[in-house]
Amino acid sequence: MKDQTSWEWVNWSPFAWQYLPVLLGHIVIFNLGSKLLPETLFTIFYTLSSIAACVYYFTPFLVMVSLVQGTVMFLACQYFRRKTTVWISSLPLLYYMMHQTTKFSANPFFIYTFVSYSMLSYVSYNIDTINGAGRKEDDTMPKQYLRMMFYTFYQPYLFSLIVLYEDFERQIAAREGKERDWRSCILFAARIALWWTVMEVSLHFFYHEAIMRHIEYSSNLPKDQLFSLALAIGVFFHMKYVVIFGLPTIFAKIDKMEPQPPPICISRVMLFSKVWREFDRGLYQFFKTYIFVPICQPTFSLTRKVIGVLVSYSFVLLWHGFYHHNIVWIILNIFSLLLEMSAKSLYANKTFREWRERVVSDVNFRRILAPLHIVPFAAGMYSNIYFLGGSQTGYLFVKKIFEEETIPVRWPFILLITIGYFYSHVCMEVDRLKDSRTVKQTEEAAKKKK
C-alpha cells in the first residue's frame, strides 16, 4: 500500500518519468543544433521541436492557450511599452485559469505545471525588454517574438525552475567560454535519482500525510505524535522539491547553464523570510524584481516596503489560488515578515545600533534574539501547516497547540519554547558558519584571479 495523499507528487512523479525522453532529446537538439546550425535556423528548429513536445504531453489546447496568451502580451507590450500593460494582459487570465481549471483541462496538473509557468516567462521577457535587457540583434518584431518563444520553451526552464529572461540571456552568452563538468553533472543526477527512489519507496512505509489529513484519526493522536507528523510533512515537502527542482537542473547543467541552487533545508530555518528567499528562489526573484523593488523605489521607505510586501504576497496568493488555507498561509506569513521588517528597521537606526554595540555584547545580543525569533517562527510554522495540510489540519494544530497549550501556558508550551530557544541558537550558528565559509571561498577565488 502506498500513500497517495500528496496530490502534487502523485501527479508529478509518473509525469516526470514519462517526460524524460523529451529532456533527453533536448540535450541532443540543443547542444548539437547550436553547434551545427546557424543561430536563427537553430532557434526556429529548437523552438518548434519544443512546442511539438508540449503539444504531445500537455494537449494541443493548452499549448494554444499558452501561445495566444504570450502573443497577446507581446503585442500589447510592443504597442504600449508600459509594464502595467504586461500585468493587465496576464493576471486576469492567470486568475481565471487557476480557479476554473476543469474548464481548460481534465487534469489541472497540466495547467499548474505548464500554462502558469509559461505565463511567468512571457511576463519576464516583456518587462525585461521594456527595461532594455533585450538583445541588440533582435531588432525586428519577428526576431523578438521568436526569442520570447525560444526563452519560454527552453525545456529545463519550461516548468518548475523559474529563471528571469535577463539571467537566461546571460547564461546563454556565458556557455561558449565554459567547460562542461561531466563529473558534477553525473554526481548531481545520481543524487536526484537516489532521493527520487527514496521518496517513492518511503511512501510504501510512511503514511504521514494520509494520517494528517484523516482529521478524525489525527485529532485523537497524542500531541507529541501530532507535532512529529507536522515535521514529517515539512521534511517530505522539502525532499519533494529537491527532486522536482533537481530533475530539470540536471539537464540545465549539461547545457552549461546556471540553474538556481537547490531549496534550503527547512529543518535549519528559524525565520521563514529565509524560506521565501532560498526555497523557490526563482519565484522569489520574480516577485522581488518585478513587483517588490519597483514599488519600493526610489526611497525604500518602511511604508513602501510594507506596500511592496502586501502586493507581492497578493501575487503569490493569485499564483496559488484564493483558497481558505492559502489565505491563512499568506496572512500569517505577512504578519511574520512585518515583525522581522520592524525589528530590522529599528536596528537600522544608527543611534540604537551604536547603543547596542556599546552596551550589549554580540554573544548576549544573540541570546536576546533567540527567544524573539520564536514569535515569527511560530506564525510561520502554523502558516506552513495550513499550506501543506489544508484548512482542517491547520485549525487542528491551532486548537491543539495554541488554544489548549499556549494560551493557558501549560507544560508542553513551556517545553516547546525552551526547545525553540536552543533551536534558534543552532540556526543562527549554522548561518554564521555558512556565511564565514562563503566569505572564505570568495577571498580564495579573488586570490586565484590575481
C-alpha positions as CSV (number, residue, x, y, z in Angstrom):
1,M,0.0,0.0,0.0
2,K,1.3,3.4,-1.0
3,D,0.4,6.8,0.5
4,Q,-1.3,8.6,-2.5
5,T,-2.4,11.7,-0.5
6,S,0.2,14.1,-1.9
7,W,-1.6,15.3,-5.0
8,E,1.4,17.1,-6.4
9,W,3.8,14.2,-6.0
10,V,1.3,11.6,-7.2
11,N,0.9,13.6,-10.5
12,W,4.5,14.8,-10.9
13,S,6.4,11.6,-10.4
14,P,4.8,9.5,-13.2
15,F,4.6,12.5,-15.4
16,A,8.3,13.3,-15.0
17,W,9.2,9.7,-15.7
18,Q,7.2,9.8,-19.0
19,Y,8.7,13.2,-19.8
20,L,12.3,12.1,-19.6
21,P,12.5,11.3,-23.3
22,V,11.8,14.9,-24.1
23,L,14.6,16.1,-21.8
24,L,17.0,13.6,-23.2
25,G,16.1,14.7,-26.8
26,H,16.5,18.2,-25.7
27,I,20.2,17.5,-24.8
28,V,20.9,16.3,-28.3
29,I,18.9,19.0,-30.2
30,F,20.1,21.9,-28.0
31,N,23.8,21.1,-27.8
32,L,24.4,19.7,-31.3
33,G,22.0,22.1,-33.0
34,S,23.6,25.2,-31.5
35,K,26.9,24.0,-33.0
36,L,25.9,22.7,-36.4
37,L,23.1,25.1,-37.4
38,P,23.1,28.9,-38.0
39,E,21.7,30.7,-34.9
40,T,18.4,31.8,-36.4
41,L,17.7,28.3,-38.0
42,F,18.7,26.6,-34.8
43,T,16.4,28.9,-32.7
44,I,13.4,28.2,-35.0
45,F,14.1,24.4,-35.2
46,Y,14.6,24.1,-31.4
47,T,11.5,26.2,-30.5
48,L,9.2,24.3,-32.9
49,S,10.5,21.0,-31.6
50,S,9.9,22.0,-28.0
51,I,6.4,23.3,-28.8
52,A,5.7,20.0,-30.6
53,A,6.7,18.0,-27.5
54,C,4.5,20.2,-25.4
55,V,1.6,19.6,-27.7
56,Y,2.0,15.9,-27.2
57,Y,2.3,16.0,-23.4
58,F,0.2,18.9,-22.4
59,T,-2.5,18.7,-25.1
60,P,-2.8,21.0,-28.2
61,F,-5.5,23.1,-26.5
62,L,-3.3,24.1,-23.5
63,V,-0.4,24.9,-25.8
64,M,-2.7,27.0,-28.0
65,V,-3.9,28.9,-24.8
66,S,-0.3,29.5,-23.8
67,L,0.7,30.7,-27.3
68,V,-2.3,33.0,-27.6
69,Q,-1.6,34.4,-24.1
70,G,2.0,35.0,-25.0
71,T,1.2,36.6,-28.3
72,V,-1.4,39.0,-26.8
73,M,1.1,40.0,-24.1
74,F,3.8,40.5,-26.7
75,L,1.7,42.7,-29.0
76,A,0.3,44.7,-26.1
77,C,3.9,45.3,-24.9
78,Q,5.1,46.3,-28.3
79,Y,2.3,48.8,-28.8
80,F,2.1,50.4,-25.4
81,R,5.6,49.8,-24.0
82,R,4.3,50.0,-20.4
83,K,4.8,47.5,-17.6
84,T,1.3,47.9,-16.4
85,T,0.1,46.6,-19.8
86,V,2.0,43.4,-19.2
87,W,0.3,42.8,-15.9
88,I,-3.2,43.8,-17.2
89,S,-2.9,41.4,-20.1
90,S,-1.7,38.5,-17.9
91,L,-3.2,38.5,-14.4
92,P,-6.9,38.1,-15.3
93,L,-6.2,35.0,-17.3
94,L,-4.0,33.6,-14.6
95,Y,-6.7,34.1,-12.0
96,Y,-9.4,32.6,-14.2
97,M,-7.3,29.5,-15.1
98,M,-6.1,28.9,-11.5
99,H,-9.8,28.9,-10.3
100,Q,-11.5,27.3,-13.3
101,T,-9.0,24.6,-14.1
102,T,-11.6,22.0,-15.2
103,K,-12.9,24.2,-18.0
104,F,-9.4,24.1,-19.6
105,S,-8.2,20.6,-18.9
106,A,-9.4,17.3,-17.3
107,N,-6.1,17.3,-15.4
108,P,-5.4,20.5,-13.5
109,F,-1.8,19.4,-13.0
110,F,-1.1,20.4,-16.6
111,I,-2.3,24.0,-16.0
112,Y,-0.3,24.4,-12.8
113,T,2.8,22.8,-14.5
114,F,2.7,24.3,-18.0
115,V,0.4,27.2,-18.5
116,S,1.1,29.1,-15.3
117,Y,4.9,28.8,-15.7
118,S,4.9,29.8,-19.3
119,M,2.9,32.9,-18.3
120,L,5.7,33.9,-15.9
121,S,8.2,33.6,-18.8
122,Y,6.1,35.8,-21.0
123,V,5.9,38.4,-18.2
124,S,9.6,38.3,-17.6
125,Y,10.5,38.6,-21.3
126,N,8.3,41.6,-21.9
127,I,9.2,43.5,-18.7
128,D,12.9,42.9,-19.2
129,T,12.8,44.1,-22.8
130,I,11.0,47.2,-21.7
131,N,13.9,47.7,-19.2
132,G,16.4,47.3,-22.1
133,A,17.5,43.8,-21.5
134,G,16.7,42.5,-25.0
135,R,19.5,41.5,-27.4
136,K,20.7,44.1,-29.9
137,E,20.4,41.6,-32.8
138,D,16.7,41.2,-32.1
139,D,15.9,44.4,-33.9
140,T,12.6,43.4,-35.5
141,M,9.3,42.2,-34.1
142,P,9.5,38.7,-35.6
143,K,13.0,38.3,-34.1
144,Q,11.8,39.5,-30.7
145,Y,8.8,37.2,-30.8
146,L,10.9,34.2,-31.8
147,R,13.4,35.0,-29.0
148,M,10.5,35.2,-26.5
149,M,9.3,31.7,-27.6
150,F,12.8,30.3,-27.5
151,Y,13.2,31.5,-23.9
152,T,9.8,30.3,-22.8
153,F,10.1,26.9,-24.4
154,Y,13.7,26.2,-23.3
155,Q,12.9,22.8,-21.8
156,P,14.8,22.8,-18.5
157,Y,13.3,26.1,-17.6
158,L,9.8,25.4,-19.1
159,F,8.3,24.5,-15.7
160,S,9.4,24.1,-12.1
161,L,12.5,26.3,-12.4
162,I,11.8,30.0,-12.9
163,V,14.7,31.9,-14.5
164,L,14.3,35.6,-15.4
165,Y,14.8,36.5,-19.1
166,E,17.8,38.8,-18.4
167,D,19.5,36.0,-16.5
168,F,18.6,33.5,-19.2
169,E,20.4,35.5,-21.8
170,R,23.4,36.0,-19.5
171,Q,23.6,32.2,-19.1
172,I,23.3,31.6,-22.9
173,A,26.1,34.1,-23.6
174,A,28.4,32.5,-21.0
175,R,28.0,29.0,-22.4
176,E,30.7,29.4,-25.0
177,G,33.5,30.1,-22.6
178,K,32.6,27.3,-20.1
179,E,33.7,23.7,-19.9
180,R,31.1,21.1,-19.2
181,D,31.7,19.4,-15.8
182,W,30.6,15.9,-16.5
183,R,31.6,14.6,-13.1
184,S,29.5,17.2,-11.4
185,C,26.5,16.5,-13.7
186,I,26.7,12.8,-13.1
187,L,27.0,13.0,-9.4
188,F,24.1,15.5,-9.2
189,A,22.0,13.2,-11.4
190,A,22.8,10.3,-9.1
191,R,21.8,12.3,-6.1
192,I,18.4,13.2,-7.6
193,A,17.8,9.6,-8.7
194,L,18.6,8.5,-5.2
195,W,16.2,10.8,-3.5
196,W,13.5,10.2,-6.1
197,T,13.8,6.5,-5.3
198,V,13.8,7.1,-1.5
199,M,10.7,9.2,-1.9
200,E,8.9,6.5,-3.8
201,V,9.9,3.7,-1.5
202,S,9.2,5.7,1.7
203,L,5.6,6.2,0.7
204,H,5.0,2.5,0.9
205,F,6.0,2.6,4.6
206,F,5.3,6.1,5.9
207,Y,1.8,7.5,5.8
208,H,2.3,10.8,7.5
209,E,0.2,12.8,5.0
210,A,-2.7,10.3,4.9
211,I,-2.8,10.3,8.7
212,M,-2.6,14.0,8.9
213,R,-5.5,14.6,6.5
214,H,-7.7,12.0,8.3
215,I,-8.8,14.6,10.8
216,E,-11.0,12.2,12.9
217,Y,-8.0,10.0,13.5
218,S,-5.2,12.6,13.8
219,S,-7.2,14.7,16.3
220,N,-7.1,11.7,18.7
221,L,-3.3,11.4,18.5
222,P,-1.0,12.4,21.4
223,K,0.3,15.9,20.8
224,D,3.9,14.8,20.6
225,Q,3.0,12.4,17.8
226,L,0.8,15.1,16.1
227,F,3.7,17.5,16.2
228,S,6.1,14.9,14.8
229,L,3.7,14.4,11.8
230,A,3.9,18.1,11.0
231,L,7.7,17.8,10.9
232,A,7.5,14.7,8.7
233,I,5.2,16.6,6.3
234,G,7.7,19.5,6.2
235,V,10.7,17.2,5.5
236,F,8.7,15.4,2.8
237,F,7.8,18.7,1.2
238,H,11.4,19.8,1.2
239,M,12.7,16.5,-0.3
240,K,9.8,16.6,-2.9
241,Y,11.1,19.9,-4.2
242,V,14.7,18.8,-4.1
243,V,13.6,16.2,-6.7
244,I,11.1,18.4,-8.6
245,F,13.7,21.3,-9.0
246,G,16.6,18.9,-9.3
247,L,15.4,17.0,-12.4
248,P,15.4,19.9,-14.8
249,T,18.5,21.2,-13.1
250,I,20.4,18.1,-14.3
251,F,19.7,19.0,-17.9
252,A,20.4,22.7,-17.5
253,K,23.8,21.8,-16.0
254,I,24.5,19.5,-19.0
255,D,23.7,22.5,-21.2
256,K,26.3,24.5,-19.3
257,M,23.6,26.8,-17.9
258,E,23.5,28.1,-14.3
259,P,20.3,27.0,-12.6
260,Q,19.4,28.1,-9.1
261,P,20.8,26.2,-6.1
262,P,18.5,23.5,-4.6
263,P,15.9,24.6,-2.0
264,I,17.1,25.3,1.5
265,C,16.6,22.6,4.2
266,I,13.7,23.8,6.3
267,S,15.0,21.9,9.3
268,R,17.6,24.6,9.9
269,V,15.5,27.7,9.3
270,M,14.2,29.9,12.2
271,L,13.0,32.9,10.2
272,F,10.6,32.0,7.4
273,S,11.7,35.0,5.3
274,K,14.7,32.9,4.6
275,V,12.5,30.1,3.3
276,W,10.9,32.6,0.9
277,R,14.3,33.7,-0.3
278,E,16.0,30.3,-0.6
279,F,13.4,27.7,-1.2
280,D,11.8,28.6,-4.5
281,R,14.5,31.0,-5.5
282,G,13.2,31.6,-8.9
283,L,9.7,32.7,-7.8
284,Y,11.3,34.9,-5.1
285,Q,13.5,36.6,-7.8
286,F,10.4,37.0,-9.9
287,F,8.2,38.9,-7.5
288,K,11.2,40.7,-6.0
289,T,12.4,42.0,-9.4
290,Y,9.1,42.8,-11.0
291,I,6.8,43.7,-8.0
292,F,8.6,44.4,-4.7
293,V,11.6,46.5,-5.9
294,P,9.6,48.7,-8.4
295,I,7.1,49.5,-5.6
296,C,9.8,50.3,-3.1
297,Q,11.8,52.6,-5.4
298,P,13.2,55.2,-5.1
299,T,13.1,55.7,-1.3
300,F,12.7,52.1,0.0
301,S,10.9,53.6,3.0
302,L,9.2,51.4,5.5
303,T,5.8,52.4,4.1
304,R,6.8,51.5,0.6
305,K,8.3,48.2,1.8
306,V,5.0,47.3,3.6
307,I,3.0,48.0,0.4
308,G,5.5,46.0,-1.6
309,V,5.2,43.1,0.8
310,L,1.3,43.2,0.6
311,V,1.3,43.4,-3.3
312,S,4.0,40.7,-3.6
313,Y,2.1,38.3,-1.4
314,S,-1.1,39.1,-3.2
315,F,0.6,37.9,-6.4
316,V,1.8,34.7,-4.6
317,L,-1.8,34.2,-3.5
318,L,-3.1,34.7,-7.0
319,W,-0.4,32.2,-8.2
320,H,-1.5,29.5,-5.7
321,G,-5.2,30.3,-5.7
322,F,-7.6,32.2,-3.5
323,Y,-8.5,29.3,-1.2
324,H,-9.0,29.5,2.6
325,H,-5.9,27.6,3.6
326,N,-3.8,29.7,1.2
327,I,-5.3,32.9,2.5
328,V,-4.4,32.0,6.1
329,W,-0.9,30.9,4.9
330,I,-0.3,34.3,3.3
331,I,-1.8,36.4,6.2
332,L,0.4,34.6,8.8
333,N,3.5,35.0,6.5
334,I,2.8,38.7,6.2
335,F,2.5,39.0,9.9
336,S,5.8,37.2,10.4
337,L,7.6,39.2,7.8
338,L,6.3,42.5,9.1
339,L,7.7,41.6,12.6
340,E,11.1,41.0,11.0
341,M,11.0,44.2,9.0
342,S,10.0,46.2,12.1
343,A,12.9,44.7,14.0
344,K,15.4,45.3,11.2
345,S,14.1,48.9,10.8
346,L,14.7,49.5,14.5
347,Y,18.3,48.1,14.3
348,A,18.9,50.2,11.1
349,N,18.6,53.2,13.3
350,K,22.2,54.4,13.9
351,T,21.6,55.6,17.4
352,F,20.0,52.4,18.5
353,R,22.7,50.3,16.8
354,E,25.6,52.2,18.4
355,W,23.9,51.9,21.8
356,R,23.6,48.2,21.3
357,E,27.2,47.8,20.3
358,R,28.3,49.8,23.2
359,V,26.1,48.2,25.9
360,V,25.3,44.6,24.7
361,S,28.0,42.2,23.5
362,D,27.5,40.2,20.4
363,V,27.0,37.0,22.4
364,N,24.4,38.5,24.7
365,F,22.7,40.1,21.7
366,R,22.3,36.7,20.2
367,R,20.8,35.4,23.4
368,I,18.3,38.2,23.2
369,L,17.5,37.5,19.6
370,A,16.9,33.7,20.2
371,P,13.6,34.0,22.1
372,L,12.5,36.9,19.9
373,H,12.8,34.7,16.9
374,I,10.3,32.3,18.3
375,V,7.3,34.6,17.7
376,P,7.7,34.9,13.8
377,F,8.8,31.2,13.7
378,A,5.5,30.1,15.4
379,A,3.5,32.2,12.9
380,G,5.5,30.7,10.1
381,M,5.0,27.2,11.4
382,Y,1.3,27.5,11.7
383,S,1.1,29.1,8.2
384,N,3.0,26.2,6.6
385,I,0.8,23.6,8.3
386,Y,-2.2,25.4,6.7
387,F,-0.4,25.5,3.4
388,L,0.7,21.9,3.4
389,G,-2.1,20.2,5.2
390,G,-5.2,22.3,4.4
391,S,-7.6,24.3,6.5
392,Q,-8.8,21.4,8.7
393,T,-5.3,20.3,9.5
394,G,-4.2,23.8,10.2
395,Y,-7.0,24.5,12.6
396,L,-6.4,21.2,14.3
397,F,-2.9,22.4,15.2
398,V,-4.1,25.8,16.3
399,K,-6.6,24.1,18.6
400,K,-4.2,21.5,20.0
401,I,-1.1,23.6,20.4
402,F,-2.2,27.3,20.5
403,E,-5.6,27.2,22.2
404,E,-5.0,24.2,24.5
405,E,-1.3,24.7,25.4
406,T,-0.1,28.2,24.5
407,I,-2.8,30.4,25.9
408,P,-3.1,28.6,29.2
409,V,0.7,28.4,29.4
410,R,0.8,24.7,30.1
411,W,3.9,22.5,30.4
412,P,4.0,21.4,26.7
413,F,4.1,25.1,25.7
414,I,7.0,25.8,28.1
415,L,8.8,22.8,26.7
416,L,8.3,24.0,23.1
417,I,9.5,27.5,24.0
418,T,12.6,26.1,25.6
419,I,13.4,23.8,22.7
420,G,12.7,26.7,20.4
421,Y,15.3,28.9,22.2
422,F,18.1,26.3,21.6
423,Y,16.9,25.6,18.1
424,S,17.2,29.4,17.3
425,H,20.8,29.4,18.5
426,V,21.5,26.4,16.3
427,C,20.0,28.1,13.2
428,M,22.0,31.3,13.9
429,E,25.2,29.4,14.3
430,V,24.6,27.4,11.1
431,D,24.0,30.7,9.2
432,R,27.2,32.2,10.7
433,L,29.3,29.2,9.7
434,K,27.8,29.2,6.1
435,D,28.4,33.0,5.8
436,S,32.0,32.5,7.0
437,R,32.6,29.8,4.5
438,T,31.2,31.9,1.7
439,V,33.4,34.8,2.6
440,K,36.5,32.5,2.7
441,Q,35.6,31.0,-0.7
442,T,35.2,34.4,-2.2
443,E,38.5,35.6,-0.9
444,E,40.3,32.4,-2.2
445,A,38.6,32.9,-5.6
446,A,39.8,36.5,-5.7
447,K,43.4,35.4,-4.8
448,K,43.4,32.9,-7.6
449,K,42.3,35.5,-10.2
450,K,45.3,37.7,-9.1
